[in-house]
Amino acid sequence: MKMVKVIGSVTSTIKDDSLKGVKLLFVQMVNIDLTERNDFYIAIDTVGLGEGELGLIATGSTAKRTDITKDRNIDAAIVAKVERIDLENINHIV
Protein backbone atom coordinates (compact mmCIF):
# COMPACT_ATOMS: atom_id res chain seq x y z
CA MET A 1 0.00 0.00 0.00
CA LYS A 2 0.97 3.60 -0.53
CA MET A 3 0.18 6.60 1.70
CA VAL A 4 -1.54 9.47 -0.10
CA LYS A 5 -3.19 12.82 0.52
CA VAL A 6 -6.48 13.71 -1.19
CA ILE A 7 -5.95 16.87 -3.23
CA GLY A 8 -9.17 16.95 -5.22
CA SER A 9 -11.99 15.07 -6.89
CA VAL A 10 -12.57 14.02 -10.47
CA THR A 11 -15.86 14.38 -12.32
CA SER A 12 -16.41 12.31 -15.44
CA THR A 13 -19.76 12.28 -17.21
CA ILE A 14 -18.66 9.99 -20.04
CA LYS A 15 -17.02 6.83 -18.71
CA ASP A 16 -17.00 3.05 -18.74
CA ASP A 17 -20.13 1.55 -17.18
CA SER A 18 -18.00 -0.10 -14.48
CA LEU A 19 -17.09 3.36 -13.14
CA LYS A 20 -20.66 4.62 -12.75
CA GLY A 21 -21.70 5.30 -9.17
CA VAL A 22 -18.21 5.52 -7.65
CA LYS A 23 -16.38 8.54 -6.25
CA LEU A 24 -13.09 9.32 -8.00
CA LEU A 25 -10.44 11.23 -6.06
CA PHE A 26 -7.21 12.86 -7.18
CA VAL A 27 -4.49 11.85 -4.70
CA GLN A 28 -0.82 12.66 -4.22
CA MET A 29 1.69 10.32 -2.62
CA VAL A 30 3.39 11.52 0.56
CA ASN A 31 6.62 10.56 2.28
CA ILE A 32 6.84 9.19 5.82
CA ASP A 33 7.33 12.75 7.11
CA LEU A 34 4.16 13.74 5.17
CA THR A 35 6.00 15.86 2.60
CA GLU A 36 4.40 15.66 -0.81
CA ARG A 37 5.91 13.59 -3.61
CA ASN A 38 5.63 14.27 -7.32
CA ASP A 39 3.51 11.12 -7.78
CA PHE A 40 -0.26 11.23 -8.46
CA TYR A 41 -3.15 8.79 -8.87
CA ILE A 42 -6.85 8.86 -9.65
CA ALA A 43 -8.36 6.40 -7.18
CA ILE A 44 -11.80 5.06 -6.33
CA ASP A 45 -12.76 6.08 -2.80
CA THR A 46 -14.02 3.10 -0.78
CA VAL A 47 -13.87 4.75 2.67
CA GLY A 48 -15.29 8.28 2.29
CA LEU A 49 -12.23 10.54 2.43
CA GLY A 50 -12.35 14.29 1.90
CA GLU A 51 -9.88 16.82 0.56
CA GLY A 52 -6.75 17.13 2.71
CA GLU A 53 -7.20 13.76 4.43
CA LEU A 54 -4.60 10.98 4.38
CA GLY A 55 -5.32 7.48 3.20
CA LEU A 56 -3.78 4.25 1.99
CA ILE A 57 -4.23 3.09 -1.58
CA ALA A 58 -3.89 -0.31 -3.14
CA THR A 59 -2.82 -0.36 -6.78
CA GLY A 60 -2.83 -2.81 -9.65
CA SER A 61 -4.89 -5.99 -9.46
CA THR A 62 -5.02 -5.72 -5.65
CA ALA A 63 -7.14 -2.57 -6.01
CA LYS A 64 -9.94 -4.71 -7.44
CA ARG A 65 -10.32 -6.85 -4.30
CA THR A 66 -12.76 -4.74 -2.27
CA ASP A 67 -16.53 -5.15 -2.33
CA ILE A 68 -16.87 -1.78 -4.08
CA THR A 69 -14.11 -2.26 -6.66
CA LYS A 70 -14.68 -5.87 -7.70
CA ASP A 71 -15.22 -6.20 -11.48
CA ARG A 72 -14.41 -2.52 -12.14
CA ASN A 73 -11.81 -1.15 -14.57
CA ILE A 74 -9.53 0.49 -12.02
CA ASP A 75 -5.87 0.63 -11.08
CA ALA A 76 -6.04 2.38 -7.68
CA ALA A 77 -8.43 2.27 -4.71
CA ILE A 78 -8.38 4.10 -1.41
CA VAL A 79 -8.81 1.29 1.12
CA ALA A 80 -8.10 2.96 4.49
CA LYS A 81 -8.12 6.34 6.24
CA VAL A 82 -4.89 7.27 8.06
CA GLU A 83 -5.78 8.84 11.39
CA ARG A 84 -2.47 8.59 13.20
CA ILE A 85 1.12 7.55 12.58
CA ASP A 86 3.30 6.46 15.49
CA LEU A 87 7.08 6.26 14.93
CA GLU A 88 9.76 6.02 17.59
CA ASN A 89 12.80 7.03 15.55
CA ILE A 90 11.75 8.94 12.46
CA ASN A 91 15.36 10.18 12.05
CA HIS A 92 16.45 6.63 11.20
CA ILE A 93 13.71 6.24 8.58
CA VAL A 94 14.01 9.51 6.67
C-alpha positions as CSV (number, residue, x, y, z in Angstrom):
1,M,0.0,0.0,0.0
2,K,1.0,3.6,-0.5
3,M,0.2,6.6,1.7
4,V,-1.5,9.5,-0.1
5,K,-3.2,12.8,0.5
6,V,-6.5,13.7,-1.2
7,I,-6.0,16.9,-3.2
8,G,-9.2,16.9,-5.2
9,S,-12.0,15.1,-6.9
10,V,-12.6,14.0,-10.5
11,T,-15.9,14.4,-12.3
12,S,-16.4,12.3,-15.4
13,T,-19.8,12.3,-17.2
14,I,-18.7,10.0,-20.0
15,K,-17.0,6.8,-18.7
16,D,-17.0,3.1,-18.7
17,D,-20.1,1.5,-17.2
18,S,-18.0,-0.1,-14.5
19,L,-17.1,3.4,-13.1
20,K,-20.7,4.6,-12.8
21,G,-21.7,5.3,-9.2
22,V,-18.2,5.5,-7.7
23,K,-16.4,8.5,-6.3
24,L,-13.1,9.3,-8.0
25,L,-10.4,11.2,-6.1
26,F,-7.2,12.9,-7.2
27,V,-4.5,11.8,-4.7
28,Q,-0.8,12.7,-4.2
29,M,1.7,10.3,-2.6
30,V,3.4,11.5,0.6
31,N,6.6,10.6,2.3
32,I,6.8,9.2,5.8
33,D,7.3,12.8,7.1
34,L,4.2,13.7,5.2
35,T,6.0,15.9,2.6
36,E,4.4,15.7,-0.8
37,R,5.9,13.6,-3.6
38,N,5.6,14.3,-7.3
39,D,3.5,11.1,-7.8
40,F,-0.3,11.2,-8.5
41,Y,-3.1,8.8,-8.9
42,I,-6.9,8.9,-9.7
43,A,-8.4,6.4,-7.2
44,I,-11.8,5.1,-6.3
45,D,-12.8,6.1,-2.8
46,T,-14.0,3.1,-0.8
47,V,-13.9,4.7,2.7
48,G,-15.3,8.3,2.3
49,L,-12.2,10.5,2.4
50,G,-12.4,14.3,1.9
51,E,-9.9,16.8,0.6
52,G,-6.8,17.1,2.7
53,E,-7.2,13.8,4.4
54,L,-4.6,11.0,4.4
55,G,-5.3,7.5,3.2
56,L,-3.8,4.2,2.0
57,I,-4.2,3.1,-1.6
58,A,-3.9,-0.3,-3.1
59,T,-2.8,-0.4,-6.8
60,G,-2.8,-2.8,-9.6
61,S,-4.9,-6.0,-9.5
62,T,-5.0,-5.7,-5.6
63,A,-7.1,-2.6,-6.0
64,K,-9.9,-4.7,-7.4
65,R,-10.3,-6.8,-4.3
66,T,-12.8,-4.7,-2.3
67,D,-16.5,-5.2,-2.3
68,I,-16.9,-1.8,-4.1
69,T,-14.1,-2.3,-6.7
70,K,-14.7,-5.9,-7.7
71,D,-15.2,-6.2,-11.5
72,R,-14.4,-2.5,-12.1
73,N,-11.8,-1.1,-14.6
74,I,-9.5,0.5,-12.0
75,D,-5.9,0.6,-11.1
76,A,-6.0,2.4,-7.7
77,A,-8.4,2.3,-4.7
78,I,-8.4,4.1,-1.4
79,V,-8.8,1.3,1.1
80,A,-8.1,3.0,4.5
81,K,-8.1,6.3,6.2
82,V,-4.9,7.3,8.1
83,E,-5.8,8.8,11.4
84,R,-2.5,8.6,13.2
85,I,1.1,7.6,12.6
86,D,3.3,6.5,15.5
87,L,7.1,6.3,14.9
88,E,9.8,6.0,17.6
89,N,12.8,7.0,15.6
90,I,11.8,8.9,12.5
91,N,15.4,10.2,12.0
92,H,16.5,6.6,11.2
93,I,13.7,6.2,8.6
94,V,14.0,9.5,6.7
